[in-house]
Amino acid sequence: ARLEIRRGYREKSGPQKTGSLSEASPHQIARCPPKPAADQSHLQTEVEIAMTDSRSLTELAKDIWQAGVDAVSSERLVGAAIQQDSDRLTVCGHEFDAKLLGRLVVVGTGKAGAGMAAAVEASIGDDVLARTVGFVNVPEDCVRPLKKIVLHGARPAGINEPVQAGVDGAARILGLVEGLAKNDLCLVLISGGGSALLPAPIDGVSLADKQTVTRLLMHGGATIN
């Protein structure tokens, strides 16, 4: 998943700040150094712990798997990247004066879009939330009501190809971005699945053309790359 920041999108000149979620993620993997082969004392400790845990190995394995899933939850990662402290809004290390912001415009696409959008709403203060608008294309089975950001079903669940609903959603997203004002802040939420969820065919290329090419690539064994 990737979160991008766009400030003053319509301005032709001047630098734009862009932050990536990977830069702001606080999670690190810690690995303990291996113990010497001759030292077997730790094995007894591990066996004793396993014997005192009443859960089965299957339950323990499920707990380990769930802990890994929770660690990379889109809501958790985006929530760690966005904080608001009084009038200071911080996004991926970039600080903004909340009092000077116009609107917070949130757009995006992807299978993790619902969790990412929900985390944005949960991480900002009521003052900024009141000025927030947003539209994010997600699979239909990910749609749920949020306070300010619209989650739009851009394709049926399990159908990994562009459909008209995705084209309609892409047009709504482009409209929001084109309407940005100087003091607006735009957050772009991107996760996997954008090729099917955010179709915007150029002039001379129809949606049917894109669908045909997508099907030919999938049935021909093309990889994600």
N, C-alpha and C positions, 0 to 999 in steps of 0.2 A: 504494500500500500504506500502511496505517496501523497503528501499534502504540500501544496504550493501556495505561496502568498503573492498576490499581485496588488501593488499599490499604484494608484493613478494610471490605470490601464490605458486610458484614452490619450494620455499625454504622449507626444511624439518624441520628446527628448527627456533626458534625465535617466539616471539608473533606476532599475527596478530591483527590489529586494525579493529574492526567492530563497525559501528555506525548504529543506527536505526533512522528512520525518526521521530518516536515519541519523541525521545530525543531532536531533533532539532526544532520541530515545535513551532513557537512563538504564536500560537493561544490558547487562553484560553477562557473559558465560564464565563462571569461575571453575577451574579444574584443579583439583588437588594433585600434587606430585605423587607418583606411585611410590609405595613403600618397598623397602628392600625385600627381595624374594625370601630371604631367610626369616623375616619377621612375620610370623603367622598369628600373632596375638589378636590382630584386628578381626580375623575370621571368627574367633570365638565370640567377640562382641556382636558382630553382625548376626550370627546364628541366634544368640540370646535375644536380640531385638526382634528377629523374625518369629521366634517361638512365643514371645510375650504379646505379639499382635494377633488379635483374634480373627482378623480378616483373612480371607483366602488369598492365594496368590493372584487369582483372577481379579479380585477386588482391588488389591494393591496395584496391579498393572493398570487397571482402569483409572485409579486415582493418579498415577504417574502420567498417564496419557492426558487426562483432563487438566492437570497442572501445566503441561506443555501447551495445550490449546489456550488456556486462560492467559498464559504469559504473552502470547502474541495476539490477543484479542484486539480487534480494531478500535473498540471503544477505550480500552485501557491505554493503547499506544497514543492515540490522538489526545486523550485526556491528559497524558503526561506531557504533551507538546504544547498545550494551550493553558494559560493561567491568566486570571484577572485579579489584580490586587488593587482595590479602590479604583483610581482612574488610570492605572497602568495595565494595558493589555499586552501580554507576551505570547507570541506565536513562533515556535521553533527558534527561540532566542532573539527574535526581532521584537522590539518594544514600540508600542503605539500609545499615544495619549487618547484615552477613550472619550474624553470630553470633546476632542477636535474631530472625531470620526463622524462622517455622515452616516452612511448605511454600512452594515456588514453584509456583503453579498456572498452567499455560499453556493457554489455550483460544483458538479462533479459527476462521476460515473464509476461503476464497478460493483462487483459482487460483495464487497465489504462496505459499500457506500452507506447503507442504513446505519451500521454501527458507528462509522466515522461521523456522519451528520448528527447522530444523537449525542456523541461525545462533544461536538462543538457546542451544541445548545447547553449541555450540562456544565461546560467549563467556563462560560462567560457570565458576567453579571446581568442582572435584570435590566439595567440601563442600556447595555449593548444589545441584549436579546430583543428589546422593544424596537430596535432599529434594524433587526435582522430580516432578510428575505433570502430564500434559497430554493434551488431546484436541482435534484440529483436523480439521474437515471439508474435504476436498479432492476434486477429480475423481479417478476411479479410476486414471487413468494417471499420477497424481502420487504414488501411495502407495509408500512405501519404508520400511524399518525404521529407526527412530531409537532412541536409548538409553533415553529415558524418555517421550517424547511420542508418543502414538499418532496416526498419520495415518489417517483414516477415509475410505474411498471413499464419498462422499455422493451421487454421481450418475455414470452412465456417461460416458466421454469423448465429447465432441461432442453431448451431449444437454443443452441449456440450459434445463431445467425441473426443478422439484422432484420427487423420488421418495421412496419409503418409506425408503430408506437414509439420506437426508438428515434425515428426521424422527427416525429412531432416533439419529443422531449428535447432533442438536440436543438431544434429551432427555439424552444423556450429558453434554453440555457444561453444560446447566442444572443437572444434578445436582452437578457439580464446583463450580460457582459457589455454589449454595445451601449447600454444605458448607464454605465458607470459614470459617476461624477468625480470631480477632482479629489474630494475628501472621503470618497467611499473606499472601503477595504474589501478586496475580493479574495476569498479562500477557495482554492481549487482542490477538491478531494478526488484522488485517482487511485483505483485499485484494479485488479485483474478483470478482464472481460469487456474492456472498452471497445474492442473492435466490433462486437455484436450489439453493445448497449448504447453506443453513441454514434450512429451512422449519420453522415451529412453529405450525401452524394453531390459532387460538383456538377455544374451544367454539362450536359451531354452524357452523363452517367446516371442511369436510373437505379432505383432500389432493386428492381428485378435483376439488373446486371450484377449488382453487388452480391445478391443472394446466389446467383448462378456461380460466380467465381468462388464464393465461400464454400459452396457444396462441392465444387470440383476439387478444391484444395483439400478439404476434409476427407473426401472419398479417395483422393490420390495419395493419402498418407503424409501430407505436409505436416511438419512440426510447428510448434508455436513460434519458432524463429523464422 
